[in-house]
Amino acid sequence: MRANVAFATGLAPPVAGLRSFRDTERRDIEAELNGWPPGPGFTPRGKADRVGVRALDIALLGIPRLINMIGNVAAPSGRLVDEPGSPGKPQEPENEVDDFPVVWAAEGTLARTLPWQLDPARRPKRYRTELVLTDQRLLILGVDASAGLAPATELWQAPRGSVAGIDRLAYPASGSDVRVRFTDGSWTRWKVGDAAKLASRFRGERKPVMEDALTAQQRERITELVADPPLTVARSVGTVLPVTEPPSLERLPDGTVAVELRVPLSDGTTQTLTRYLSPSGTDVMPKEDTQ
């Protein structure tokens, strides 16, 4: 599988917008990471900064609700704007409130070798990182979107056997964060475009499948998706271009097939479109995506 990835970002007021890099004694190792450019560092927010973070949270929650209240005067059952949900309750206060390590690594361990481009605070604005999980390897790719349809560059790789586990975290409640644990005891916390898929793929609950092994109805639906991806994008990011890469196909335990399309845009970026098809070719939602 392939998905957008970056180091996760703190959400609780003391660590909002922050990341730290620690050894197993919780000592700061940022300056020891080989080849990394300087970053903003980690200083927990004081009370005054926390008030500002809470005020911003209230504003972000309040504006959509106000718009919906106004709209509901005319249409009580309508919902005009999606309201952002609460991130939920931190499950590990020491790692999600008092501190926010995204690399936890003793000297000489694998997590210390991760590329600095995973850090949104260090990389260029129009640069993104992607993960690729295969049967043999875990890779990190870099894509410079400012260079148009630029090819991806391999930044880092590790044998799949060096990964002890990939756990989807309960905080934030959106389930976008994962902890990747390595066999040497080090770990990293990432924000992933499809955390549920990554965790289930690593556990072997999803199996790659060839198109000729699908039903005729599924193949017909896939042809439709490739020819006309149901994707709407803002004018600011350009227009949707024809899909040139074959879709990624995986079979879930219940027989549903996950179809993943990488749709290129005219601004040089790509968006991933995922659809789940029953044997009859009908779009469905798997249980793992409703949790």
C-alpha positions in Angstrom: 0.0 0.0 0.0 1.0 3.6 -0.4 -0.3 6.6 1.6 0.6 10.1 2.7 2.6 10.2 5.9 4.3 12.7 8.2 5.3 12.9 11.9 2.2 13.4 14.0 1.5 16.7 15.7 0.5 17.5 19.3 -3.1 18.5 19.9 -3.4 18.9 23.7 -2.9 22.6 24.6 0.5 22.2 26.3 1.9 20.5 23.1 -0.3 21.9 20.4 1.5 22.0 17.1 4.7 20.6 18.6 6.8 17.4 18.3 9.7 16.1 20.3 12.5 13.5 19.6 13.6 11.4 22.6 15.8 8.6 23.7 14.5 6.0 26.2 15.5 8.3 29.1 13.2 11.0 27.6 16.3 13.0 26.8 16.1 15.4 23.7 18.1 13.8 20.8 17.1 16.2 18.1 20.7 17.6 17.7 22.0 14.0 17.5 19.9 13.0 14.4 22.4 12.6 11.6 22.0 15.1 8.7 18.9 16.8 10.1 18.6 20.6 9.5 17.8 22.8 12.5 14.1 22.7 13.7 11.9 24.7 16.0 12.8 22.6 19.0 10.3 21.6 21.7 9.2 23.8 24.6 5.8 23.0 26.2 3.4 25.9 26.0 2.9 28.1 29.0 -0.5 29.1 30.4 -0.8 32.2 28.2 -0.1 30.2 25.0 -2.5 27.5 26.1 -5.3 30.1 26.4 -4.5 31.2 22.8 -4.8 27.6 21.7 -8.1 27.1 23.5 -9.4 30.3 22.0 -8.5 29.2 18.5 -10.2 25.8 19.2 -13.4 27.6 20.3 -13.3 29.8 17.2 -12.8 26.9 14.8 -15.7 25.0 16.5 -17.9 28.1 16.8 -17.8 29.4 13.3 -19.2 26.3 11.6 -21.9 26.0 14.3 -22.9 29.6 13.9 -23.2 29.1 10.1 -25.3 26.0 10.7 -27.6 27.9 13.1 -28.2 30.6 10.6 -28.8 28.1 7.8 -31.2 26.1 10.0 -33.5 29.1 10.4 -34.6 28.3 6.9 -33.8 24.6 6.8 -34.0 23.0 10.3 -32.9 19.6 9.1 -30.1 20.8 6.9 -26.4 20.8 7.8 -24.5 23.3 5.7 -21.0 23.0 7.1 -19.2 20.1 8.7 -18.3 20.8 12.3 -14.9 19.7 13.4 -15.1 16.9 16.0 -13.3 16.8 19.3 -9.9 15.0 19.3 -11.1 13.0 22.3 -9.3 12.2 25.5 -5.5 11.6 25.5 -4.7 8.0 26.3 -1.0 8.5 27.2 -0.7 11.8 29.1 3.1 11.4 29.3 3.3 11.2 25.5 0.3 13.3 24.4 0.0 16.1 27.0 3.2 16.6 29.0 5.4 15.7 26.0 4.8 14.6 22.4 7.6 12.3 21.1 7.4 11.3 17.5 10.8 9.5 17.6 11.6 7.3 20.7 15.0 5.7 20.1 18.1 4.6 22.0 21.4 5.2 20.3 22.0 3.0 17.3 18.3 2.1 16.8 16.3 2.2 13.6 14.0 5.1 14.4 17.0 7.4 14.6 17.6 6.8 10.9 14.2 8.2 9.7 14.4 11.0 7.2 14.0 14.6 8.4 11.6 15.3 5.5 8.9 13.5 7.6 8.8 16.6 9.8 6.4 19.2 8.4 8.3 21.9 10.3 11.5 21.2 8.4 10.5 20.3 4.8 9.6 22.8 2.1 6.0 23.9 1.8 5.0 22.0 -1.3 6.9 18.9 -0.4 5.2 15.7 0.9 6.3 12.3 2.1 4.6 9.0 1.4 5.0 5.5 2.9 5.0 2.3 0.9 4.4 -1.0 2.6 5.3 -4.1 0.6 5.6 -7.8 1.5 9.4 -7.2 1.9 9.9 -3.5 2.9 8.7 -0.3 4.5 9.8 2.7 2.5 9.5 6.5 2.8 9.3 8.5 -0.5 9.6 12.2 -1.0 7.7 14.1 -3.6 8.4 17.8 -4.6 5.1 19.1 -5.8 6.6 22.4 -6.7 8.4 20.7 -9.6 5.1 19.7 -11.4 4.6 15.9 -11.9 8.0 15.1 -10.3 8.9 11.5 -9.7 9.1 10.2 -6.1 12.5 9.9 -4.5 13.3 7.1 -2.1 14.4 8.7 1.3 14.5 5.7 3.6 13.7 2.0 3.7 13.8 -0.9 6.2 13.1 -4.6 5.9 9.5 -5.4 6.8 10.9 -8.0 9.3 12.4 -5.1 11.3 8.9 -3.7 12.0 7.4 -5.4 15.2 4.0 -3.8 14.8 1.9 -0.9 13.5 -0.8 0.2 16.0 -3.6 2.6 15.3 -3.8 5.0 18.3 -7.0 6.0 20.0 -6.0 9.7 20.2 -7.0 11.7 18.3 -10.4 10.2 18.0 -10.2 10.4 14.2 -7.8 7.5 14.3 -5.2 9.2 12.0 -2.2 8.5 14.2 -0.2 5.2 14.3 2.8 4.0 16.3 5.3 2.1 14.2 7.3 -0.2 16.5 10.6 -1.6 15.5 12.1 -4.9 16.7 15.0 -3.0 18.3 12.6 -1.3 20.7 12.5 2.1 19.0 9.3 3.6 17.7 7.9 6.5 15.7 4.5 8.2 15.7 3.1 9.1 12.3 0.0 10.8 11.0 -1.2 8.6 8.0 -3.6 9.2 5.2 -5.3 5.8 5.9 -4.3 4.6 9.3 -6.9 1.8 9.5 -5.7 0.4 6.2 -2.0 0.5 7.1 -2.6 -1.3 10.5 -4.8 -4.0 8.9 -2.5 -4.5 6.0 0.4 -5.0 8.3 -1.5 -7.6 10.3 -2.3 -9.5 7.1 -6.0 -8.8 7.2 -5.8 -7.3 3.6 -4.4 -9.4 0.8 -3.3 -8.0 -2.6 -5.4 -9.4 -5.4 -5.1 -9.3 -9.2 -7.9 -7.8 -11.3 -8.5 -11.0 -13.2 -9.4 -12.7 -9.9 -12.3 -10.3 -9.4 -15.9 -10.7 -10.5 -17.1 -9.3 -13.8 -19.1 -6.7 -11.9 -16.1 -5.5 -9.9 -14.0 -5.3 -13.0 -16.6 -3.2 -14.8 -16.9 -0.8 -11.8 -13.1 -0.4 -11.7 -13.1 0.5 -15.4 -15.7 3.2 -14.7 -13.6 4.6 -11.8 -10.4 4.8 -13.8 -12.2 6.4 -16.7 -14.0 9.0 -14.6 -12.8 9.2 -11.0 -15.5 10.7 -8.7 -13.2 13.3 -7.4 -14.0 17.0 -7.0 -11.1 19.4 -6.1 -10.9 23.1 -5.4 -10.0 25.3 -8.3 -6.9 26.5 -6.4 -5.3 23.0 -6.7 -6.0 22.7 -10.4 -7.9 20.1 -12.4 -8.2 16.4 -12.4 -5.9 14.7 -15.0 -6.4 11.2 -16.5 -5.4 8.3 -14.3 -2.3 6.7 -15.7 -1.3 4.2 -12.9 -3.2 0.9 -12.5 -5.3 0.8 -9.3 -4.1 -1.0 -6.2 -6.4 -3.9 -5.3 -6.8 -5.6 -1.9 -9.2 -8.2 -0.6 -10.6 -7.8 2.9 -11.6 -10.7 5.2 -15.3 -10.3 4.4 -14.6 -10.6 0.6 -14.9 -6.9 -0.1 -12.3 -5.5 -2.5 -10.5 -2.2 -1.8 -9.7 -0.2 -5.0 -7.2 2.6 -4.6 -6.6 5.1 -7.4 -3.9 7.7 -7.4 -5.4 10.6 -9.3 -3.0 13.2 -10.7 -3.9 16.9 -10.5 -2.6 19.7 -12.7 -0.7 21.4 -9.9 1.7 18.4 -9.7 0.1 16.7 -6.7 -1.9 13.5 -6.5 -5.0 12.6 -4.5 -5.8 9.0 -3.5 -9.3 7.9 -4.1 -10.5 4.7 -2.4 -13.6 2.7 -3.1 -14.7 -0.6 -1.6 -16.6 -3.0 -3.8 -18.8 -6.0 -3.0 -18.7 -9.0 -5.3 -21.7 -7.5 -7.1 -19.7 -4.4 -7.9 -21.7 -2.2 -5.4 -19.9 0.5 -3.4 -19.8 -0.5 0.3 -18.2 0.7 3.5 -16.1 -1.9 5.3 -16.5 -2.2 9.1 -12.9 -1.1 9.8 -13.7 2.3 8.3 -16.7 2.9 10.4 -14.9 2.4 13.7 
